[in-house]
Amino acid sequence: MMRIDLHVHTVFSGDSTLSPKLIVEQLYAHSFIKGIAVTDHDAIEGFLHVRRLAEAYDKIVIVPGIEVSAEEGHVTVLGVEEKPRYPLKAEEVLDFARERAGLLVVPHPYRVFGLGDKARNLQADAVEVLNSRATRGENKMAEALAREIKLPGVAGSDAHRPRDLWTAYTEVDAEPDVDSVLEAIRKGLVRASQ
């Protein structure tokens, strides 16, 4: 069982103060969270820096990702190391993810920039049901959405500042490697936690 924060932003998002170095040091020092997905807004550079820095440490997992600003709202792609061409509709982001064996996650569906009820028509792989920056009501609506469309629920801190890190995470029944983590999410072997 791994505990992974599936929604972390670096300074490459433009609205985050988290340096890749700080993220890796804090992750390595954490007592039980041993993985993150770097999901910068429309950028992949933060992931590349975090992964490079993490190579010096044992037993931490860095999942590649990107939070894409689609026309309808934000969608997150996990497992890809490139960014799509813009502008895009959510369905085109789904195609981008599928062509690269990536996962499509609906982040904070009922918070600002979320897809809201439009997520019902998107063949995503998971819904972020616990986002530390969303209200309790927004997270409850996301849980209901995931149940309704029968998708696994994941969690992430949506960290943009040091105090945000690790405030929500996903328990993943997986080995400590990216492929195992992605496969476990696909199979629904996950639980959102705080």
Backbone as JSON, one array per atom type, in Angstrom:
{
  "sequence": "MMRIDLHVHTVFSGDSTLSPKLIVEQLYAHSFIKGIAVTDHDAIEGFLHVRRLAEAYDKIVIVPGIEVSAEEGHVTVLGVEEKPRYPLKAEEVLDFARERAGLLVVPHPYRVFGLGDKARNLQADAVEVLNSRATRGENKMAEALAREIKLPGVAGSDAHRPRDLWTAYTEVDAEPDVDSVLEAIRKGLVRASQ",
  "N": [[0.85, -1.19, 0.0], [0.65, 2.12, -0.96], [0.95, 5.6, -0.21], [-0.02, 8.45, -1.79], [0.21, 11.77, -2.89], [-1.76, 13.02, -5.21], [-1.89, 15.46, -6.57], [-0.06, 17.99, -7.06], [1.53, 21.13, -7.35], [4.23, 22.9, -8.9], [6.6, 25.65, -9.01], [6.52, 26.01, -11.7], [3.92, 26.08, -12.48], [3.15, 28.66, -12.28], [1.42, 29.88, -10.47], [2.21, 28.86, -8.1], [4.33, 28.49, -5.23], [6.06, 26.48, -4.72], [9.12, 24.97, -4.86], [10.83, 22.56, -6.91], [12.95, 21.29, -5.5], [12.3, 21.7, -2.75], [9.9, 20.24, -2.64], [10.76, 17.58, -3.16], [12.53, 17.15, -1.01], [10.76, 17.45, 1.19], [8.96, 15.39, 0.63], [10.61, 13.09, 0.79], [11.27, 13.22, 3.49], [8.84, 12.83, 4.72], [6.76, 10.88, 6.86], [4.97, 8.87, 5.96], [3.79, 9.38, 3.43], [4.84, 8.68, 0.29], [4.91, 9.26, -2.37], [4.16, 11.33, -5.21], [2.13, 13.07, -7.61], [3.13, 15.23, -10.02], [1.48, 17.9, -11.12], [1.41, 20.28, -12.82], [-0.01, 23.36, -14.06], [-0.71, 23.22, -17.34], [1.95, 22.66, -18.01], [5.01, 20.8, -18.11], [7.53, 20.92, -17.18], [8.09, 21.18, -14.4], [7.63, 18.59, -13.38], [9.76, 17.24, -14.66], [12.01, 18.41, -13.43], [11.52, 17.72, -10.72], [11.57, 14.91, -10.87], [14.23, 14.46, -11.67], [15.64, 15.46, -9.42], [14.68, 13.71, -7.49], [15.88, 11.33, -8.04], [18.08, 10.94, -6.45], [17.16, 9.88, -4.13], [15.88, 7.1, -2.26], [13.05, 4.94, -2.69], [10.86, 6.7, -3.23], [8.14, 7.82, -5.22], [7.57, 9.4, -8.26], [5.07, 10.56, -10.1], [4.38, 11.3, -13.43], [2.56, 14.1, -14.67], [-0.04, 16.41, -15.72], [-2.03, 19.27, -15.39], [-4.49, 20.13, -17.38], [-5.74, 22.93, -19.07], [-8.6, 22.79, -20.36], [-11.17, 23.74, -22.71], [-13.67, 23.48, -21.45], [-13.06, 23.28, -18.79], [-10.74, 22.32, -16.13], [-8.75, 19.39, -16.58], [-6.94, 16.51, -15.57], [-4.09, 14.79, -16.6], [-2.47, 11.83, -16.03], [0.63, 10.07, -16.05], [1.87, 10.82, -18.38], [4.51, 12.44, -20.18], [4.58, 14.77, -21.57], [3.19, 17.78, -22.99], [-0.06, 18.61, -24.25], [-1.17, 20.03, -27.43], [-2.58, 23.28, -27.66], [-5.55, 25.3, -28.3], [-7.77, 23.1, -26.48], [-10.52, 20.83, -26.31], [-12.21, 19.01, -23.71], [-12.68, 16.35, -24.5], [-10.73, 16.04, -26.44], [-8.46, 16.13, -24.87], [-8.81, 13.77, -23.5], [-8.46, 11.97, -25.65], [-5.76, 12.54, -26.19], [-4.61, 11.59, -23.8], [-5.31, 8.82, -23.92], [-3.99, 7.99, -26.26], [-1.42, 7.92, -25.34], [-1.34, 6.1, -23.35], [-2.07, 7.16, -20.93], [-3.76, 8.28, -17.91], [-6.93, 9.79, -17.34], [-8.01, 12.15, -15.13], [-10.58, 13.72, -13.34], [-10.22, 16.68, -11.9], [-11.12, 18.41, -8.89], [-14.09, 18.78, -9.51], [-16.29, 20.46, -8.92], [-15.32, 22.86, -8.05], [-13.87, 26.1, -8.7], [-12.98, 26.41, -12.1], [-13.52, 23.75, -12.54], [-14.92, 20.83, -14.18], [-17.53, 20.28, -13.51], [-20.87, 19.14, -13.92], [-20.44, 18.4, -16.53], [-18.53, 16.46, -16.55], [-19.78, 14.05, -16.43], [-20.19, 13.15, -19.01], [-17.73, 12.52, -19.98], [-15.33, 10.12, -20.61], [-13.64, 9.44, -18.29], [-10.97, 8.26, -16.09], [-10.86, 8.43, -13.35], [-12.12, 10.31, -10.53], [-11.37, 13.22, -8.76], [-12.13, 13.2, -5.57], [-11.55, 14.25, -3.19], [-10.19, 17.16, -2.5], [-7.99, 19.35, -1.17], [-8.27, 22.1, -1.38], [-10.83, 22.54, -2.04], [-14.22, 23.09, -0.97], [-16.01, 21.45, 1.72], [-18.57, 20.8, 0.83], [-18.24, 20.92, -1.97], [-16.45, 18.79, -2.31], [-18.09, 16.69, -1.42], [-20.04, 16.7, -3.41], [-18.4, 15.93, -5.53], [-17.75, 13.33, -4.72], [-20.28, 12.13, -4.92], [-20.65, 12.36, -7.67], [-18.58, 10.67, -8.64], [-19.48, 8.19, -7.64], [-21.92, 8.0, -9.03], [-21.13, 7.88, -11.76], [-19.61, 5.71, -11.62], [-16.76, 5.61, -11.08], [-13.4, 5.39, -9.8], [-12.49, 7.12, -6.78], [-10.14, 9.6, -6.1], [-7.54, 11.43, -4.3], [-6.01, 14.6, -3.63], [-3.72, 17.14, -2.59], [-3.64, 19.5, -4.01], [-1.6, 21.28, -3.81], [-0.09, 24.44, -3.58], [1.42, 25.95, -2.0], [3.85, 25.6, 0.68], [2.52, 24.87, 3.12], [0.3, 23.58, 2.18], [0.99, 21.07, 1.28], [0.52, 17.55, 1.38], [-1.98, 17.53, 2.59], [-4.1, 16.12, 1.67], [-4.42, 12.87, 0.32], [-3.92, 9.86, -1.62], [-4.57, 6.53, -0.97], [-3.04, 3.84, -2.36], [-3.19, 0.68, -3.68], [-0.53, -0.6, -4.56], [2.67, -1.36, -6.02], [5.8, 0.35, -5.38], [6.16, 1.95, -7.9], [5.74, 3.81, -10.95], [4.17, 2.65, -13.08], [2.79, 0.58, -11.76], [1.31, 2.06, -9.91], [-0.35, 3.6, -11.64], [-1.8, 1.54, -12.87], [-3.17, 0.47, -10.68], [-4.84, 2.63, -10.03], [-6.42, 2.68, -12.35], [-7.76, 0.26, -11.96], [-9.22, 0.83, -9.76], [-8.2, 0.46, -7.22], [-7.92, 2.11, -4.9], [-8.1, 4.68, -2.33], [-9.42, 7.64, -1.11], [-7.95, 9.91, 1.16], [-7.31, 11.84, 4.19]],
  "CA": [[0.0, 0.0, 0.0], [1.37, 3.39, -1.03], [0.18, 6.82, -0.01], [0.47, 9.37, -2.81], [-0.51, 13.02, -3.12], [-1.92, 13.0, -6.66], [-2.18, 16.78, -7.14], [0.92, 18.93, -6.51], [2.01, 22.12, -8.31], [5.53, 23.52, -8.65], [6.7, 27.03, -9.49], [6.27, 26.03, -13.14], [2.5, 26.37, -12.69], [2.99, 30.11, -12.33], [0.7, 30.37, -9.29], [2.7, 28.08, -6.97], [5.64, 28.89, -4.7], [6.77, 25.25, -4.35], [10.25, 24.61, -5.72], [11.03, 21.12, -7.01], [13.85, 20.86, -4.42], [11.53, 21.64, -1.5], [8.93, 19.13, -2.74], [11.47, 16.31, -3.03], [13.03, 17.04, 0.37], [9.62, 17.23, 2.08], [8.43, 14.05, 0.35], [11.52, 12.1, 1.33], [11.22, 13.31, 4.95], [7.5, 12.5, 5.25], [6.75, 9.57, 7.51], [4.23, 7.81, 5.27], [3.5, 9.7, 2.02], [6.08, 8.4, -0.42], [4.75, 9.5, -3.79], [3.37, 12.48, -5.66], [1.97, 13.35, -9.03], [3.37, 16.64, -10.3], [0.39, 18.23, -12.05], [1.44, 21.71, -13.09], [-0.97, 23.89, -15.03], [-0.27, 23.35, -18.73], [3.41, 22.61, -18.08], [5.6, 19.52, -17.7], [8.89, 21.17, -16.7], [8.19, 20.91, -12.96], [7.81, 17.15, -13.22], [11.11, 16.86, -15.09], [12.93, 18.83, -12.37], [11.28, 16.91, -9.52], [12.05, 13.55, -11.12], [15.71, 14.5, -11.65], [16.08, 15.62, -8.03], [14.25, 12.53, -6.71], [16.76, 10.18, -8.35], [19.05, 10.8, -5.37], [16.49, 9.32, -2.96], [15.27, 5.77, -2.4], [11.68, 4.61, -2.28], [9.8, 7.67, -3.47], [7.61, 7.67, -6.57], [7.16, 10.66, -8.87], [4.18, 10.26, -11.22], [4.26, 12.43, -14.34], [1.19, 14.56, -14.89], [-0.27, 17.78, -16.16], [-3.41, 19.74, -15.28], [-4.73, 20.79, -18.67], [-6.83, 23.91, -19.13], [-9.46, 22.54, -21.52], [-12.18, 24.79, -22.89], [-14.78, 23.31, -20.5], [-12.55, 23.29, -17.42], [-9.49, 21.59, -15.95], [-8.66, 17.92, -16.52], [-5.58, 16.09, -15.27], [-3.59, 13.59, -17.26], [-1.38, 11.19, -15.3], [1.38, 9.06, -16.79], [2.44, 11.35, -19.63], [5.65, 13.33, -19.97], [4.53, 15.83, -22.57], [1.95, 18.53, -22.9], [-0.78, 18.62, -25.53], [-1.27, 21.31, -28.13], [-3.74, 24.03, -27.21], [-6.58, 25.0, -27.31], [-8.34, 21.75, -26.51], [-11.75, 20.45, -25.61], [-11.94, 17.91, -22.77], [-12.63, 15.09, -25.27], [-9.42, 15.98, -27.1], [-7.49, 15.78, -23.83], [-9.02, 12.33, -23.31], [-7.78, 11.3, -26.77], [-4.34, 12.72, -25.94], [-4.24, 10.66, -22.73], [-5.45, 7.44, -24.4], [-2.93, 7.72, -27.24], [-0.15, 7.79, -24.63], [-1.59, 5.17, -22.24], [-2.21, 7.93, -19.7], [-5.05, 8.28, -17.21], [-7.6, 11.08, -17.26], [-8.64, 12.36, -13.83], [-11.35, 14.96, -13.25], [-9.87, 17.32, -10.63], [-12.05, 19.37, -8.27], [-15.12, 19.04, -10.52], [-17.28, 21.5, -8.56], [-14.64, 24.07, -7.64], [-13.57, 26.97, -9.83], [-12.31, 25.77, -13.23], [-13.86, 22.33, -12.63], [-15.84, 20.46, -15.26], [-18.89, 20.18, -13.02], [-21.67, 18.04, -14.45], [-19.93, 17.99, -17.85], [-17.68, 15.28, -16.36], [-20.6, 12.84, -16.62], [-20.12, 12.74, -20.41], [-16.34, 12.29, -20.32], [-14.94, 8.77, -20.19], [-12.44, 9.59, -17.46], [-10.54, 7.07, -15.35], [-11.06, 8.66, -11.92], [-12.58, 11.64, -10.13], [-10.78, 13.7, -7.51], [-13.25, 13.37, -4.64], [-11.04, 14.96, -2.02], [-9.24, 18.19, -2.88], [-7.86, 20.17, 0.04], [-8.63, 23.49, -1.63], [-12.27, 22.59, -2.28], [-15.03, 23.08, 0.25], [-16.58, 20.14, 2.06], [-19.71, 20.58, -0.07], [-17.72, 20.63, -3.31], [-15.92, 17.43, -2.27], [-19.23, 15.77, -1.33], [-20.62, 16.62, -4.76], [-17.46, 15.14, -6.34], [-17.96, 11.92, -4.3], [-21.54, 11.68, -5.52], [-20.41, 12.23, -9.1], [-17.78, 9.45, -8.86], [-20.38, 7.04, -7.44], [-22.91, 7.97, -10.1], [-20.54, 7.44, -13.03], [-18.88, 4.48, -11.31], [-15.32, 5.79, -11.23], [-12.68, 5.48, -8.53], [-12.26, 8.44, -6.21], [-8.78, 9.85, -5.65], [-7.38, 12.66, -3.52], [-4.76, 15.35, -3.75], [-3.7, 18.39, -1.82], [-3.67, 20.66, -4.9], [-0.66, 22.16, -3.13], [0.56, 25.56, -4.25], [2.26, 26.54, -0.95], [4.36, 24.54, 1.55], [1.55, 24.42, 4.12], [-0.73, 22.79, 1.5], [1.47, 19.73, 0.97], [0.12, 16.35, 2.1], [-3.25, 17.72, 3.29], [-4.97, 15.06, 1.15], [-3.6, 11.91, -0.42], [-4.62, 8.67, -2.07], [-3.99, 5.23, -0.63], [-3.03, 3.09, -3.61], [-2.73, -0.69, -3.51], [0.4, -0.73, -5.67], [4.11, -1.38, -5.76], [6.33, 1.71, -5.5], [6.62, 2.38, -9.21], [4.71, 4.57, -11.66], [3.25, 1.77, -13.81], [1.94, -0.12, -10.78], [0.38, 3.07, -9.38], [-1.35, 3.91, -12.67], [-2.67, 0.37, -13.05], [-4.03, 0.39, -9.5], [-5.88, 3.66, -10.18], [-7.32, 2.18, -13.39], [-8.56, -0.84, -11.41], [-10.0, 1.3, -8.63], [-7.6, -0.02, -5.97], [-7.54, 3.38, -4.29], [-9.0, 5.27, -1.34], [-9.1, 9.03, -0.8], [-7.71, 10.1, 2.6], [-6.88, 13.16, 4.64]],
  "C": [[0.89, 1.24, 0.0], [0.41, 4.54, -0.74], [0.81, 7.89, -0.89], [-0.41, 10.61, -2.87], [-0.59, 13.18, -4.64], [-2.17, 14.36, -7.3], [-1.26, 17.82, -6.49], [1.42, 19.83, -7.64], [3.39, 22.64, -7.91], [5.48, 24.96, -9.15], [6.44, 27.13, -10.99], [4.79, 26.17, -13.48], [2.25, 27.87, -12.8], [2.28, 30.68, -11.12], [1.1, 29.6, -8.03], [4.06, 28.61, -6.53], [6.51, 27.68, -4.39], [7.89, 24.93, -5.35], [10.34, 23.09, -5.8], [11.91, 20.58, -5.88], [13.09, 20.71, -3.1], [10.57, 20.45, -1.53], [9.63, 17.8, -2.51], [11.97, 16.12, -1.6], [11.89, 16.75, 1.35], [9.02, 15.84, 1.88], [9.31, 12.98, 0.98], [11.44, 12.07, 2.86], [9.88, 12.89, 5.54], [7.48, 11.07, 5.78], [5.99, 8.5, 6.74], [3.8, 8.14, 3.84], [4.81, 9.58, 1.27], [5.93, 8.54, -1.93], [3.94, 10.74, -4.05], [3.16, 12.39, -7.16], [2.18, 14.85, -9.17], [2.42, 17.01, -11.43], [0.33, 19.73, -12.29], [0.41, 22.1, -14.14], [-0.29, 24.04, -16.39], [1.25, 23.35, -18.9], [3.91, 21.26, -17.57], [6.99, 19.71, -17.08], [9.08, 20.88, -15.21], [8.39, 19.44, -12.69], [9.23, 16.74, -13.56], [12.14, 17.23, -14.03], [12.77, 17.97, -11.12], [11.82, 15.5, -9.72], [13.58, 13.48, -11.07], [16.24, 14.58, -10.22], [15.77, 14.38, -7.2], [15.13, 11.32, -6.97], [17.77, 9.93, -7.24], [18.46, 10.11, -4.13], [15.88, 7.95, -3.26], [13.79, 5.82, -2.06], [10.69, 5.76, -2.31], [9.41, 7.58, -4.94], [7.13, 9.04, -7.07], [6.37, 10.32, -10.14], [4.13, 11.49, -12.14], [2.79, 12.81, -14.53], [1.14, 15.99, -15.36], [-1.74, 18.1, -15.96], [-3.67, 20.64, -16.48], [-5.92, 21.73, -18.57], [-7.6, 23.68, -20.43], [-10.51, 23.65, -21.59], [-13.29, 24.7, -21.85], [-14.34, 23.4, -19.04], [-11.28, 22.46, -17.34], [-9.7, 20.08, -15.97], [-7.19, 17.58, -16.29], [-5.25, 14.81, -16.01], [-2.41, 13.08, -16.45], [-0.69, 10.18, -16.21], [1.94, 9.53, -18.11], [3.53, 12.36, -19.29], [5.73, 14.4, -21.05], [3.22, 16.59, -22.41], [1.27, 18.54, -24.28], [-0.7, 19.99, -26.19], [-2.58, 21.98, -27.7], [-4.3, 24.85, -28.36], [-7.19, 23.62, -27.53], [-9.69, 21.69, -25.82], [-11.4, 19.26, -24.72], [-11.84, 16.57, -23.5], [-11.29, 14.94, -25.98], [-8.31, 15.66, -26.1], [-7.6, 14.29, -23.53], [-8.3, 11.55, -24.41], [-6.26, 11.37, -26.59], [-3.85, 11.72, -24.88], [-4.26, 9.22, -23.22], [-4.34, 7.07, -25.37], [-1.58, 7.48, -26.59], [-0.26, 6.87, -23.42], [-1.65, 5.89, -20.89], [-3.6, 7.79, -19.11], [-5.62, 9.69, -17.21], [-8.34, 11.15, -15.93], [-9.38, 13.7, -13.89], [-11.03, 15.6, -11.91], [-10.96, 18.3, -10.19], [-13.23, 19.74, -9.19], [-16.07, 20.19, -10.18], [-16.64, 22.76, -7.96], [-14.37, 24.91, -8.88], [-12.69, 26.22, -10.84], [-12.57, 24.26, -13.32], [-14.84, 22.08, -13.77], [-17.29, 20.44, -14.81], [-19.6, 18.98, -13.61], [-21.23, 17.6, -15.84], [-19.06, 16.74, -17.75], [-18.46, 13.99, -16.57], [-20.45, 12.29, -18.04], [-18.7, 12.45, -20.88], [-15.93, 10.91, -19.8], [-13.61, 8.81, -19.44], [-12.12, 8.27, -16.75], [-10.79, 7.2, -13.85], [-11.56, 10.08, -11.71], [-11.88, 12.0, -8.82], [-11.92, 14.04, -6.57], [-12.84, 14.09, -3.37], [-9.9, 15.87, -2.49], [-9.17, 19.16, -1.72], [-8.25, 21.63, -0.16], [-10.11, 23.66, -1.94], [-13.0, 22.62, -0.94], [-15.53, 21.67, 0.52], [-17.74, 19.81, 1.13], [-19.27, 20.24, -1.48], [-17.15, 19.21, -3.37], [-17.04, 16.39, -2.17], [-19.9, 15.6, -2.69], [-19.73, 15.79, -5.68], [-17.58, 13.65, -6.0], [-19.21, 11.36, -4.95], [-21.38, 11.47, -7.02], [-19.65, 10.93, -9.4], [-18.64, 8.2, -8.68], [-21.34, 6.89, -8.61], [-22.33, 7.45, -11.41], [-19.59, 6.25, -12.84], [-17.38, 4.56, -11.61], [-14.66, 5.82, -9.86], [-12.51, 6.92, -8.09], [-10.84, 8.55, -5.69], [-8.71, 11.18, -4.92], [-6.03, 13.3, -3.8], [-4.86, 16.66, -3.02], [-3.94, 19.61, -2.71], [-2.74, 21.74, -4.34], [-0.06, 23.2, -4.07], [1.54, 26.25, -3.29], [2.74, 25.41, -0.04], [3.33, 24.01, 2.55], [0.44, 23.54, 3.51], [-0.32, 21.33, 1.31], [0.9, 18.69, 1.93], [-1.2, 16.5, 2.87], [-4.34, 16.8, 2.77], [-4.08, 14.14, 0.32], [-4.46, 10.7, -0.77], [-3.86, 7.44, -1.6], [-4.15, 4.36, -1.87], [-2.45, 1.7, -3.33], [-1.82, -1.04, -4.68], [1.82, -0.87, -5.14], [4.63, 0.04, -5.94], [6.97, 2.02, -6.85], [5.44, 2.95, -9.99], [3.7, 3.66, -12.35], [2.29, 1.05, -12.88], [0.9, 0.84, -10.2], [-0.72, 3.37, -10.39], [-2.31, 2.76, -12.87], [-3.63, 0.22, -11.87], [-5.15, 1.43, -9.56], [-6.9, 3.2, -11.21], [-8.28, 1.13, -12.83], [-9.4, -0.41, -10.21], [-9.46, 0.83, -7.29], [-7.03, 1.17, -5.21], [-8.56, 3.8, -3.23], [-8.51, 6.67, -1.03], [-8.99, 9.21, 0.71], [-7.24, 11.51, 2.9], [-6.11, 13.05, 5.93]]
}
